[in-house]
Amino acid sequence: MPDLYLPVLSTFKEVDAIMVYSRYGTPFTDQEVEECETVAKKFQRRLTRSSFTNRRKRIEG
């Protein structure tokens, strides 16, 4: 069973999460890997925005 592990990196290049994709049968194609990488990058940007928003809310009280 082919698995694909993609790190979700913070703006400081630290691992915030790991996205795991699994499938039965054939390995992931290059296009599918690129699509999964795009999803991981979008998720990373969303996490960053959420983190900044939460910090700002705490500061503004």
CNS distance restraints for C-alpha pairs under 8 A (distance, minus, plus):
assign (resid   1 and name CA) (resid  22 and name CA) 7.13 0.50 0.50
assign (resid   1 and name CA) (resid  23 and name CA) 6.10 0.50 0.50
assign (resid   1 and name CA) (resid  24 and name CA) 5.05 0.50 0.50
assign (resid   1 and name CA) (resid  25 and name CA) 6.39 0.50 0.50
assign (resid   1 and name CA) (resid  26 and name CA) 7.99 0.50 0.50
assign (resid   1 and name CA) (resid  27 and name CA) 7.89 0.50 0.50
assign (resid   2 and name CA) (resid  22 and name CA) 6.16 0.50 0.50
assign (resid   2 and name CA) (resid  23 and name CA) 5.95 0.50 0.50
assign (resid   2 and name CA) (resid  24 and name CA) 6.75 0.50 0.50
assign (resid   2 and name CA) (resid  25 and name CA) 7.51 0.50 0.50
assign (resid   2 and name CA) (resid  26 and name CA) 7.25 0.50 0.50
assign (resid   2 and name CA) (resid  27 and name CA) 5.39 0.50 0.50
assign (resid   2 and name CA) (resid  28 and name CA) 7.34 0.50 0.50
assign (resid   3 and name CA) (resid  20 and name CA) 7.06 0.50 0.50
assign (resid   3 and name CA) (resid  21 and name CA) 5.68 0.50 0.50
assign (resid   3 and name CA) (resid  22 and name CA) 4.49 0.50 0.50
assign (resid   3 and name CA) (resid  23 and name CA) 6.58 0.50 0.50
assign (resid   3 and name CA) (resid  27 and name CA) 7.97 0.50 0.50
assign (resid   4 and name CA) (resid  20 and name CA) 5.74 0.50 0.50
assign (resid   4 and name CA) (resid  21 and name CA) 5.01 0.50 0.50
assign (resid   4 and name CA) (resid  22 and name CA) 6.38 0.50 0.50
assign (resid   4 and name CA) (resid  28 and name CA) 7.88 0.50 0.50
assign (resid   4 and name CA) (resid  33 and name CA) 7.94 0.50 0.50
assign (resid   5 and name CA) (resid  18 and name CA) 6.56 0.50 0.50
assign (resid   5 and name CA) (resid  19 and name CA) 5.80 0.50 0.50
assign (resid   5 and name CA) (resid  20 and name CA) 4.72 0.50 0.50
assign (resid   5 and name CA) (resid  21 and name CA) 6.52 0.50 0.50
assign (resid   6 and name CA) (resid  18 and name CA) 5.55 0.50 0.50
assign (resid   6 and name CA) (resid  19 and name CA) 5.12 0.50 0.50
assign (resid   6 and name CA) (resid  20 and name CA) 6.50 0.50 0.50
assign (resid   6 and name CA) (resid  37 and name CA) 7.03 0.50 0.50
assign (resid   6 and name CA) (resid  40 and name CA) 7.11 0.50 0.50
assign (resid   7 and name CA) (resid  15 and name CA) 6.12 0.50 0.50
assign (resid   7 and name CA) (resid  16 and name CA) 7.55 0.50 0.50
assign (resid   7 and name CA) (resid  17 and name CA) 5.99 0.50 0.50
assign (resid   7 and name CA) (resid  18 and name CA) 4.41 0.50 0.50
assign (resid   7 and name CA) (resid  19 and name CA) 6.25 0.50 0.50
assign (resid   7 and name CA) (resid  40 and name CA) 7.52 0.50 0.50
assign (resid   8 and name CA) (resid  15 and name CA) 5.75 0.50 0.50
assign (resid   8 and name CA) (resid  16 and name CA) 5.58 0.50 0.50
assign (resid   8 and name CA) (resid  17 and name CA) 4.99 0.50 0.50
assign (resid   8 and name CA) (resid  18 and name CA) 5.66 0.50 0.50
assign (resid   8 and name CA) (resid  19 and name CA) 7.07 0.50 0.50
assign (resid   8 and name CA) (resid  40 and name CA) 5.91 0.50 0.50
assign (resid   8 and name CA) (resid  41 and name CA) 6.95 0.50 0.50
assign (resid   8 and name CA) (resid  43 and name CA) 7.53 0.50 0.50
assign (resid   8 and name CA) (resid  44 and name CA) 5.73 0.50 0.50
assign (resid   9 and name CA) (resid  13 and name CA) 5.14 0.50 0.50
assign (resid   9 and name CA) (resid  14 and name CA) 5.26 0.50 0.50
assign (resid   9 and name CA) (resid  15 and name CA) 4.56 0.50 0.50
assign (resid   9 and name CA) (resid  16 and name CA) 5.54 0.50 0.50
assign (resid   9 and name CA) (resid  17 and name CA) 7.19 0.50 0.50
assign (resid   9 and name CA) (resid  44 and name CA) 6.53 0.50 0.50
assign (resid  10 and name CA) (resid  14 and name CA) 5.16 0.50 0.50
assign (resid  10 and name CA) (resid  15 and name CA) 6.22 0.50 0.50
assign (resid  10 and name CA) (resid  16 and name CA) 5.91 0.50 0.50
assign (resid  10 and name CA) (resid  44 and name CA) 6.78 0.50 0.50
assign (resid  10 and name CA) (resid  48 and name CA) 7.15 0.50 0.50
assign (resid  11 and name CA) (resid  48 and name CA) 7.52 0.50 0.50
assign (resid  19 and name CA) (resid  40 and name CA) 7.05 0.50 0.50
assign (resid  23 and name CA) (resid  27 and name CA) 7.66 0.50 0.50
assign (resid  28 and name CA) (resid  32 and name CA) 5.87 0.50 0.50
assign (resid  28 and name CA) (resid  33 and name CA) 6.31 0.50 0.50
assign (resid  29 and name CA) (resid  33 and name CA) 6.28 0.50 0.50
assign (resid  30 and name CA) (resid  34 and name CA) 6.23 0.50 0.50
assign (resid  31 and name CA) (resid  35 and name CA) 6.23 0.50 0.50
assign (resid  32 and name CA) (resid  36 and name CA) 6.19 0.50 0.50
assign (resid  33 and name CA) (resid  37 and name CA) 6.13 0.50 0.50
assign (resid  34 and name CA) (resid  38 and name CA) 6.18 0.50 0.50
assign (resid  35 and name CA) (resid  39 and name CA) 6.37 0.50 0.50
assign (resid  36 and name CA) (resid  40 and name CA) 6.26 0.50 0.50
assign (resid  37 and name CA) (resid  41 and name CA) 6.23 0.50 0.50
assign (resid  38 and name CA) (resid  42 and name CA) 6.23 0.50 0.50
assign (resid  39 and name CA) (resid  43 and name CA) 6.09 0.50 0.50
assign (resid  40 and name CA) (resid  44 and name CA) 6.13 0.50 0.50
assign (resid  41 and name CA) (resid  45 and name CA) 6.29 0.50 0.50
assign (resid  42 and name CA) (resid  46 and name CA) 6.25 0.50 0.50
assign (resid  43 and name CA) (resid  47 and name CA) 6.16 0.50 0.50
assign (resid  44 and name CA) (resid  48 and name CA) 6.20 0.50 0.50
assign (resid  45 and name CA) (resid  49 and name CA) 6.21 0.50 0.50
assign (resid  46 and name CA) (resid  50 and name CA) 6.06 0.50 0.50
assign (resid  47 and name CA) (resid  51 and name CA) 6.05 0.50 0.50
assign (resid  48 and name CA) (resid  52 and name CA) 6.25 0.50 0.50
assign (resid  49 and name CA) (resid  53 and name CA) 6.07 0.50 0.50
assign (resid  50 and name CA) (resid  54 and name CA) 6.12 0.50 0.50
assign (resid  51 and name CA) (resid  55 and name CA) 6.24 0.50 0.50
assign (resid  52 and name CA) (resid  56 and name CA) 6.13 0.50 0.50
assign (resid  53 and name CA) (resid  57 and name CA) 6.21 0.50 0.50
assign (resid  54 and name CA) (resid  58 and name CA) 6.31 0.50 0.50
assign (resid  55 and name CA) (resid  59 and name CA) 6.25 0.50 0.50
assign (resid  56 and name CA) (resid  60 and name CA) 6.03 0.50 0.50
assign (resid  57 and name CA) (resid  61 and name CA) 5.84 0.50 0.50
